[in-house]
């Protein structure tokens, strides 16, 4: 299980780099738009494209935050308990996150499937086929759901084995206990 979690972390490191490059490309596009406006020749569509990039980067980036244990969690009660209690709270938090991710990915597929069926396009000058940004967004949520399920399974297995410190290592918070 530890090997799978390390593998997941390495993949999410790569995902974070790609997301960073996507943001950087978006910044370059916006800067080009600003310069082009100065010369009276705006590029157009940068607001639409940057919105799509932000949605894609966010949906993919949450998986990196997950493996880095960077998601915000209110742990007022968690820190009051012993190792078994903290591990139980960590498993509950991960299972909840996996559930939300799975539900979002499931419903996201419904939206994407409908778009694919209708061939919907954005009501903008670019007339972007909406399946493109929706597919990127949905794939990010699906990857997040997969990552959350893998970490949840790992955490529950470790908890059942009584390895409470290991649970904290893979899904715990950074709070000093």
C-alpha positions in Angstrom: 0.0 0.0 0.0 2.9 2.4 0.8 4.2 1.9 -2.8 0.8 2.8 -4.3 0.6 5.9 -2.1 4.1 7.0 -3.1 3.2 6.4 -6.8 0.1 8.5 -6.3 2.1 11.3 -4.8 4.6 11.3 -7.6 1.9 11.5 -10.2 0.2 14.3 -8.3 3.6 16.1 -8.3 3.6 15.9 -12.1 -0.1 17.1 -12.2 0.9 20.1 -10.0 3.7 21.0 -12.5 1.4 20.7 -15.4 -1.2 22.9 -13.6 1.5 25.4 -12.9 2.5 25.5 -16.5 -1.2 26.0 -17.4 -1.4 29.0 -15.1 1.8 30.4 -16.5 0.5 30.1 -20.1 -2.7 31.8 -18.9 -0.6 34.7 -17.5 1.3 35.0 -20.8 -1.9 35.1 -22.7 -3.3 37.8 -20.4 -0.1 39.9 -20.7 -0.3 39.5 -24.5 -3.9 40.7 -24.4 -2.9 43.8 -22.3 -0.1 44.6 -24.8 -2.3 44.0 -27.8 -5.0 46.4 -26.3 -2.3 49.1 -25.9 -1.8 48.9 -29.7 -5.6 48.8 -30.4 -5.7 45.2 -31.5 -7.1 43.1 -28.6 -6.9 39.4 -28.9 -10.3 38.7 -27.4 -11.4 35.6 -25.6 -8.7 35.8 -22.9 -11.4 36.1 -20.1 -13.1 32.9 -21.4 -9.9 31.0 -21.8 -8.6 32.0 -18.4 -11.9 30.9 -16.9 -11.5 27.5 -18.5 -7.9 27.3 -17.4 -8.8 28.2 -13.8 -11.5 25.5 -13.7 -9.1 22.9 -15.1 -6.2 23.8 -12.8 -8.4 23.8 -9.8 -10.0 20.4 -10.5 -6.6 18.8 -11.1 -4.8 20.8 -8.4 -7.0 19.5 -5.6 -5.4 16.0 -6.0 -2.0 17.5 -5.4 -3.2 19.3 -2.3 -4.7 16.0 -1.1 -1.5 14.0 -1.3 0.4 16.9 0.3 -2.1 17.0 3.1 -2.8 20.7 2.3 -6.6 20.7 2.4 -8.0 22.8 5.2 -9.5 20.8 8.0 -10.9 22.0 11.3 -9.4 19.7 13.8 -10.5 21.2 17.1 -11.8 17.9 18.4 -9.2 15.7 16.6 -6.2 17.2 18.5 -7.9 16.4 21.8 -7.9 12.7 21.4 -5.3 10.0 21.4 -3.7 8.3 18.3 -6.6 5.9 17.7 -9.2 8.8 17.9 -7.0 11.0 15.6 -6.7 8.1 13.1 -10.4 7.5 13.2 -11.1 11.2 12.5 -8.6 11.2 9.7 -10.3 8.2 8.1 -13.7 9.8 8.5 -12.4 13.0 6.9 -10.9 11.1 4.0 -14.0 8.9 3.4 -16.1 12.1 3.4 -13.8 13.7 0.9 -13.8 10.6 -1.3 -17.6 10.6 -1.2 -17.9 14.2 -2.2 -15.3 13.7 -5.0 -17.1 10.6 -6.3 -20.5 12.4 -6.3 -19.1 15.4 -8.1 -17.4 13.3 -10.7 -20.5 11.2 -11.2 -22.7 14.3 -11.7 -20.0 16.0 -13.8 -20.1 13.1 -16.2 -23.8 13.7 -16.6 -23.1 17.3 -17.6 -20.3 16.3 -20.0 -22.4 13.5 -21.5 -25.2 15.9 -22.2 -22.8 18.4 -23.8 -21.3 15.6 -26.0 -24.8 14.6 -27.1 -25.9 18.1 -28.0 -22.7 19.5 -29.3 -23.1 22.6 -27.2 -20.9 25.6 -27.7 -20.1 28.6 -25.6 -22.3 31.6 -26.3 -19.3 33.7 -26.9 -17.2 35.0 -29.8 -14.9 32.0 -29.5 -17.9 29.5 -29.7 -15.8 27.0 -27.8 -17.1 23.5 -28.0 -18.0 23.1 -24.3 -17.0 19.4 -24.2 -13.3 20.5 -24.2 -13.2 22.5 -20.9 -15.8 20.2 -19.4 -13.8 17.1 -20.2 -10.7 18.6 -18.6 -12.6 19.7 -15.5 -14.4 16.3 -15.2 -11.1 14.4 -15.7 -9.6 16.4 -12.9 -12.5 15.6 -10.5 -12.3 12.0 -11.5 -8.6 11.9 -10.8 -9.3 13.6 -7.4 -12.0 11.0 -6.7 -9.5 8.2 -7.6 -6.8 9.7 -5.4 -9.2 10.2 -2.5 -10.5 6.6 -2.7 -6.9 5.2 -2.8 -5.9 7.2 0.2 -9.1 6.3 2.0 -8.5 2.6 1.5 -4.9 3.0 2.6 -5.9 4.9 5.7 -8.7 2.4 6.7 -6.4 -0.6 6.2 -3.7 1.0 8.3 -6.3 1.9 11.0 -7.6 -1.6 11.1 -4.0 -2.9 11.5 -3.5 -0.5 14.5 -0.9 1.6 12.7 -2.3 4.9 13.8 0.9 6.9 13.2 1.0 5.7 9.6 -2.6 6.9 9.1 -1.5 10.3 10.3 1.4 10.2 7.9 -0.7 9.7 4.8 -3.9 11.5 5.6 -3.5 13.4 8.8 -3.2 17.1 9.3 0.0 19.1 9.8 -1.2 20.2 13.2 1.3 19.6 16.0 -0.2 17.1 18.5 
